[in-house]
């Protein structure tokens, strides 16, 4: 039996140098540890099946997720909801929402 943890997610197309795509509701993503060039720290990223970056687990929750990843657990996240907003600090149009993070089977 697996358990899920609901996490806040955030996506900005300007804060990831590789290929990216906004997170889509009901889609499932692999959760991986990735370095963020924007904030110069390790983060928990949502990555699509084709390797597209689709968002970050928000601060305050990413630390627990990163600990699980360090132990070798395989995690996935199913996006529950997203909405767009304008990040006036230079991020442009961004997305925020929630994802259910579970141990991948």
N, C-alpha and C positions, 0 to 999 in steps of 0.2 A: 504494500500500500504506500503510495506516495503522498506527500503533503505539498501544498502550494503556499507561497508567500506572495502577497500582492505588493508590488513595488511601484513607485512613481518612476516614470520614464521621461526623458527629454531628448529632443532631436533638433539639431541646427545644421543645415547643409553647409555652413561655413566653418564648422569646427572639426572636420575630418578630411584629411587630404586625399583619401582613396575614394573609390566608387561608393556612392551612397544612395539611399532611397528612404522616404519617410516610412515610419512604421504603419502597418495596416491592421485594422481591427480584425480579430479572429485568426490572424497569421501567427505561426510559431517560428521562433528564432532561436538559434544557439546563443548561449551567453558565454562570452569569452573575456579573459583579461586582456586589455589593450591599453597602450599608452596614448594619452591625449596630448597632442602638441599644443593645443590651445591653453590648457591649464597646467601643462607639464607635470602630469601625475598619472598613475595607473587608474584605470576605470574598468567597470563591468559593461561591456558593449553587447548590443543585440546585433547579431550577424545573420543575414539571410542565407538560404541554401546555396546561392550563387556567389557568396562572399561579399554581398553588399552590406555596408554599415547602415543600421536603421535606428540607432539611438543609444542612450546611456541609461543605466540604472542611476537614479538620483543619489546625491550625497546624503549621508545619514542612513542609507540602506545598502549602498554599494559595498561598504566595508564588510558586512556579514557575508555578502555574496562572494567577494574576493577571497575571504577565508575558506569558504566551501570549495572554490575553484583551486586554491592552493593545495587542498587535500586530494585533488584528483577527481572530485565529483564532476560529472557531466550534467550541466544545467540547461534547461530550455525555458523559454518565456513565451507565453501566449498573450498577445496584446488584447486587452479587454476593451479599451476605449482610447481615442485620441481626439484632440482638437487643435486647431492652428491658432497662433497668436503672433503678434509682432514684438520681437525682442528689440527694444529701443536702444539697447547697449551695443548695437552693431551686429546682432545675429540675423537681422532680417526676419522673414517669415519662418517661424519654427513650429514644432509640434510638442505637445505634452499629453500625458495620459497615464494609464495604469497597465501593468502586465502581471500575470500570474506566473511566478518562477517556480519550476519544479525540477526534481532530479530526473534527468533523462533516462529512459529505460532502454 
